[in-house]
Amino acid sequence: MAADARPVVLDMEQISISFPGVDALKSVDFRTETGVSHALVGANGAGKSTLMKVLAGAYAHYSGRILMDGREVRIRSPREAKSLGIEAVYQEVDTALVPSLSVAENIMLDLMVNDMGCRQLVRWRNLHEQARRILEQLHVSLDTRAPVSRFSLAEKQMVLIARALSKECRFLILDEPTAPLSTAETGELFSVIRAILQRNIGVIFISHRLPEVTGICSRVTVLRDGLRVDERRIQDLDTGRIVEMMLGRRFEENFPKRRVPIGDTVLRISGLSDESKVRDVELHARAGEIVGIAGLVGAGKSELCKALFGASRVSCREASIHGRPYRFRDPHAAVRQGVGLVPEERRREGILVGESVAVNLTAASLSDFSGALGFLRFGSEKKTVREMIKRLDIRTPSENQKVGFLSGGNQQKVSVGKWLIANAEVYVFDEPTKGVDVGAKKDIFELIGSLAEAGKAIIYASCEFAEILGITDRVYVLYDGRIVKELETSNSTEEELLFYATGGT
């Protein structure tokens, strides 16, 4: 760990980077130093994670300069970033760990792979002793011999932080570290961050949760649309001013929102909780109504959507669809009771990437195309599939094309189309426009509008507040797994949603 009392100044000057069709960063300047906890905030797509991936060496094709104490340094790979003492811990904790290895092996992995290699035998006693020493410096107690798969998300995150500090570390990047954590676990993480700061290590803290930012950071830099807006001392700002800088303007985007009559209550939920994030949720959705679930990353939107679909173990005081009891047994039971889910991670959970468009579109309604003996009626299936491809304008050479070869927008249309064929009563959309282009977004909005027009009840969960305001009739704001506010969309603003979604009361 770094222990030099002299602060090291890090400068990123005029950093620009582009991806196909997107200028992600536009001449961004960023300055921080060791011993300081510096927040990097902005709305979704502002460029926060991109800027830090440049610093961590994940993106090599940027322009601009990076300097330490006024001396230009080269960072075009993670190895070069690590050699300068720059480490990063990202939100996807499980993908960064080797679950079958012990805590000590995961902490000392960089040393074992990069420094030791095949040149010498591993001295296991020394390895465990080094890992324990690092954990003690963080005031964390874990069994270094236990496989890391046994531990909670919060404990796994501590293992990753310990790994980052296993070599000489000057700057530690934490990208949305509190997103998967409970309030108590977040408090433990903050204790670790304070211990790190005392060792003259700089912490760069990316978060949507503004009360956390103001509680743990001394400086803040705000990004918006790939540009640096401002940098200030935290004590010179309040949450409202940070929100204003993050947004920059009032909501003006136009969405193809259809005005349809709202009918009777279709879905009613009271006291819904799961085993991890969702806490005592109460909501309802009426026929023809699009109900928004607004929340930032880590608020529990996906967990709530999965709970509504019976994809997690839940408890619930009362649940009904059209007045009939709704049982949360499993997704199969949810489909039979008229509930469909379009999940956020479509390639992993929403579609079968190795199967054809036809197989995907009829996956939720195979019984409708089966004869008395269970054999598929291929003619009927093909006719329905071709009609759905035409209706949704799915760009595919044929219904036999594998879905994995379609664009993100067309994959999403397939993910939605299977529920249209199944004729669900309640549609749950979890971040449905994530990773799709502008044209596909408009198509998805039109499709959701047509479902409302047909009298379906729609739950629309998103962290894109402009979309929430543009397409919904009513909105519940989610913060840390709880609904903290219910609003009529027509009487709300993006500022108000962001205020409640960041913990405002």
N, C-alpha and C positions, 0 to 999 in steps of 0.2 A: 504494500500500500504506500501511497505517497505520504511523506511526513514532513517534507520541506515547508517551512513556515512562509517562505517567500511566495507571493501569489504569481501564478503563470497566467498571462493574458492570451486568450484565444480570439482571433478575429477571422470572420468569414466575410470576404469583400466581393460585392458584385456577382453573387452566385446566381447563375441562370442554368436551367435545364429544361429540355423539352422531350415529350413523348409523342407518338403519332397523333397529330391533331390537337395537342394540348401543350401550352407553355406553362409548365408546372411552377417554375420559379423565375422571377424577372428581376435580375440585378438586386438580389437581397443582401443586405448587410446584417451581420449578427456578431455581437461581442459579449463575451463573458470571461470569468476568471475562476481560478481554483479557490475553494473555500466558500463559494457563493452558490445558492440554490436559485436557479434562473428558470422562470416559467416561459414556455412557448405556447401561445394560445391562438385560436382562430376557429372559425366555423369549419364544417366539413369541406375538404377540398382546398383549404387555404394554402397548403404546402408545408405544414409543420413536419410531418413524418418524412416528406421528401427531403427537406433541408437537413434533417438529422441523418438520413441515410447517406447523403452526400458526405457528411462529416465522418460517418462510420465506415466509409469506403464501399458501401453497397452499390453506388452508382458512380461510374467512372467517366461518363460522357458530359460532365458539367463544364461550364466556363466560369472563370473567376479565380480568386486566390484565397488560400487558407494560410494564416500566419500564427506562429506561437512566439510571443514576446518580440514581435516585429520581424521575425525571420520566416520567410516563406517555406512551407513544408509541402511535401507531395503526399496526397491521399487519393489513390485510385483503386484501392482494394482494402478489404477488411484487415489483412495482414499489416499493411502500411499504417492503418489507423491504430491498430493495437500496439505497434512498435512505438507510437507516439504517446501511448497511455490513454487512448480514447476507446472506451468500451460502451456497448449498448445492450440494454435488456428490453426486448419487445413484448408486446401484449400476448403473443402466441407462445405461452410458456411451454406447453407440452411438446411442441415441435422442436424446441431448442435443447431438450434433454434426452438422454438415452435411458428409457424407463427401466431396463433390466440391470443397469449399472448402479452401484452404490452411490450414496450422497458424496462420499469422498472422491470417487472416480469422476463423477460429474463436475465437481468443483475444480478438480485438478486436470480436467480433460485437455485444456489448451497446452498445459505443460507436458502432459504425456504424449500428445500427438505432435506438437511442434518442436519442443525442446529436447525431449528424450528420444522419440521415434523408436527405432530398432537398435539404437547404439548401446543401450544398457538395460539391465534387468530392473524391474520396478521394485523398489523397497517399500513394501506395503505398510509397514509400521510408520515409516517416515511420511508416507502419503497421507495416512489417516491423521497423523499428528499435525501436519500442515493444514489440512482441511479443518480440524477442530480449532486450531489457533485462529484461523480466519473467521470462523463462526463466532468464536468468543469475542473477537474485536467488534463484531456486529451485535453482541449481546443476544445471540440466537443459539438455542440449544436443540440440536438434532443428532440422532444416532448416525454417525458417518458410515457405519457398516450396513445399514438397511438400504434396500433398493429404493430408488427415488420414487418409484410408482406407488409406494404406500402412502405418500404424503399428500396433504391438501394443496390446492392451488397456491395459497399464500406461502406455504412452506417451500414449494417448488420455486417460487419466485425468489425466496431468500437464497436458495441454492444457486440460482442464476446470478444474483447480485454478488454472492461470495465468489463465484467463478470469475466474474468481471474484475474482482479485486484480488485475485490470486497472483497476479503479476503487478508490476508498477502501474498504477492507474492515476491519471490526472483528471480526466473528465468522464463522468458516468451519465449516459443518456437513458432516461426512463420514459418509455413511450406508452402512455395510458396505463401506468402500473396499477392503478386502483380499480380499473374497470371490472375485473372479476372478483374483487375483494369485498367482504362485509365491512361494516363500520369499525368493528373491533380489529379486524385484520389490517385495515387502513391505518389505524392508530399505531399498530406494531410496525408497519412499514415506515411511518414517519419517524418513529424512534430510531430505526436503522439509518434513515437519511440524515438525521441529526448527528449520529455517530460518525457517519461518513464525512460530513462537513467539518467536524472537529479535527479530522485528519488532513485537512487542507486539500480535499478532493472537490472539484466542481461538479454540481449536479444540474443537469438540464432536464426539466420536468415538463413533459407534454401531458396536458389534461384538459378535458371539457368541464371538469367540476371546479367551478370558480371558488367556492368556499375553501376547497383544499389548496388551490393555488395561493390564495391570500393567507392561508394558515401555515404553509411550509416554505414559501419562496420569498426572497427579498427583492427580486427584480422580475419584470415581465416584458416580453417582446410580443407584439400582436402582429399576426400576418392576416392578409385578406386577399383572396384571388391571386396568390402567388407573389404578392408585394408586401414589403415591410411597411406597416402603418405607423408604429411608434414603439419606443422603448422607454419604460419609466420605472421608478422605484415603486414597489407595491404600496407603500405608505402614502403615496401621492394620488392613489386611485381608489375608487370604490367599485363594487361589482357592476353597478349600472353603467359607469363610464367604460369599463372593459367590454361589456356587451355592446355598447354603442360603437366602439372602435372595431369590434369583431364583425359587426353587420355593415356599418358604413352608410346604409341607406334603408329606407322603409321597403316593405315587401311590395314589389311591383310586377312580378312575373305573372303572365296570364296562363291559365290552365283551362282545358275544355270541360269545365264543370257543367253537368246537366242539372237542370232544376226539375226534380221529380217529387210527386207527393209522398209524404212519409206516412207509413201505415202503422199497424199494431206492432207490439213488441214481439220479436222473433226469438232473440237470445237474451236470457237473463242469468247473470252470474252473481253470487254473493259469497264472500268469505273464501275466495280461492287462494290457496298457498301451495307452493311446492317445497321440495326439501332443500333448496339452495337459495333462490333469489326472490321469488314472487311471494308477496306478503299481504294477505287479507284483501285481495282485489275484489272490488264490486263494480260491475258495469252492466250495461244493457245496450242492445242494438235493435232498431226497428226495421220493418220492411221498407226498402228503398233508401235506407240511411247509410251513409258512409261515416263510420266512427273512427277518428284518428287516435292512435296511441303515440304520443310525442315523447321522445326521450333521447338523451345523448348516448354515446357509446358506453356500455356497461350499466345502463339504467335497468335492464331486465326485460327489454322488449321481446327479444327472441325467446327467452325463458317463458314469458307470458303466452306468446303465440303457441309454443309447444305444449304448454299446460292446457290451453284451450282445445288442443287437438289430441289430448290424451297421450302425448309422447313423453310424459314424465310422471313420476309418482306425485299425486296431489291430494289435498284435502279440500273439501268445499261444503259450505253449509247448505247451499241451494243452487241448483242449476237446471235450466229448462230451455227447450226449443219448441216454440209454438205451444207453450203450456205443458208439454210432455217432459217428464224428468229426463235430464241428459246425464248419461253415465260416462265417467272418465276412465274407462277400463284400458283402452289402448287405441292406437290410430285406426285399426280395423273397425272397432266399434264406433269411433267418431265418424268414419265415412258412412257407415250404415245408418247413422242418425242424422246425416245430412250436413256434415262439417268438412270443409276442404281447407288445406293449408298450402300456401305457396311460400316455402321457407327462404330465408336469407341466403343460405349457402346452396344455391340451386344445383351446382355440379356434384355436390356431395350428398344432398338430401332431397332435391326436388326432381331430378331427372336421372335416367339410366343412360349414362354417356355412351356406353358400348352397344346400346340397342337402337333400333330404328325409331323414326318419328311415329310410325304407326303403333309400335309396341308401347311407347311412352304415352301416347294420347289415350289409349284404351286401358292403361294399367289399373286405373281406379274403378273401372266399370266392366270388367271382363264377363261378369255374370250376365250382363245385358246382351252379350254376343255369343252366349253359349246355348247349345241345344239341350234336350232332355238328358242326354248321356254325358254332358259336359264338354262336348267337342265344339270348337270355335266355328262360328258361321263367318268364314273369311270374306264372303261377298258383302255381307251386311257391315262388317268391320271396316272394310276398305272404303265403302261408300261414305260411311260416317266420318272416317279419317280425312278423306279428300274434301268433304264439305267443311270440316273444321280448319283445314289448311287454308282453304280459300277464304273462309270467314275472318280468320285472324291474320291473313296475308303473311303466312309463315314462308320465308324465302328458303326453299329446299328443292333440289332437283326432282325428288320424288318422296313418297311416303316411306320408302325403304332406306333413305339416307340415315346414317347413324347421327344421333343428336349431337354427339361430341364434336362433329365437324361443322355445326352451325354457329353463327355469331351469337354473342351473349344475349342480344335482344330477341333473337328467334328461339333460343333455348328457353328464355323466360316465357315466351308465348306458348311454347309446348307445355311448360310447367303449369301455366294457367289453363290451357285448353283441355287438359285431362279432367279438370273439375267441371268445366262447362259440359262435357259429355256425360259426366256423372250426375249433373244437375243437382248440385249441392244447394242447401238452403242458407248456409252461413259460410262466407268466404273470409279466410284469415290471410292477409297479405303481410309478409314480413320483409321490409325493405325491398319492394318489388322492382324498383328502378335502379338498384345497385349495379353498377358496371355496364349499363346499357346506354346506347347513344341517344341523341335528342329525338330522332325520328321514332325509335322504338318506345321511348318514354311516352310520347304523345299517343301512340297506338295503345299502350297499356292503360293510360288514363281514359281513353275512349272506351276501352273494353270494360273497365271498372264502372264507368258511367252507364254502360248498357246493362250491366248486372243490376245496378241500383234501379234502373228503369223497369227491369223485369221483376222488381219486388224482393230482391235478395237482400240480406243483411250483410254488411261488409265491415270488417275490422281492418284498418290500414295503419300498420306500425312503421314509423320512419323517424330517423334523426334529421331528415331534410325538412325543416320547418316550412320552407316556402311551399313544398308539395302539400304538406298537411293543411296549410291555410288555403291552398288553391283548390283542393279536391274534396275536403271533408265537410260534413254538416255540423259535427260536434267533435270535441277532442278531450281526451283524458291525458293529463301530463304525468309521466312516470319518472320517479326519482328514487334510486336505490331500492327498486322492487316494489315500491308503493305508489298508488295513485295519489298525488298530492293536490291536484286541481282538476275540476271539470269545467270546460268552457264552451260557449257557443262560438263556432268558428267565425261567424260573421261579425262578432263583437270583439274579436281578439286580434292581436298583432304578433309579429315575429319576436319583437322585444319581450312581450309578455310570456310567450312560450319559453323563450330562452331563460328568462328570469326564474320561472318555476323549475325548469329542467336542470338548472345549475344549483338548486337548493334554496332558492329564494322563498321567503314566506311573507 
